[in-house]
Amino acid sequence: MRLWEIAGWLLMILGLFVFYQCFALLVSDQPRIIEAGPLTFIGAIVFRGGIHLLKVGAAARLCRQALEPVRETRAPRVVTRNPVPERDVRTQVTQKT
């Protein structure tokens, strides 16, 4: 597990805890509907943020796994340099005329 996945799981658990707090506010002896509304919105944002971090972590892991076989089978790169021959401007002018 990487940092993205751990942070994602923590945010998801925190979002579920916020949803539980909203539920507790709504089913208490004196339901607090006004207080539960914004708290529900905050819980949804935190929960969705955790899901997004989990998706990013899974995508990063898949990209790393996909690059491993490519790195192993890649041929060594040979750097060659083909210098461009220098042209004399005077010879080009005399050839055109």
Buried (B, 14 or more C-beta within 10 A) or exposed (E): EEEBBEBBBEBBEBBBEBBEBBEEBBEEEEEEEEEBEEBBEBBBEBBEBBEEBBEBBBEBBEEEEEEEEEEEEEEEEEEEEEEEEEEEEEEEEEEEE
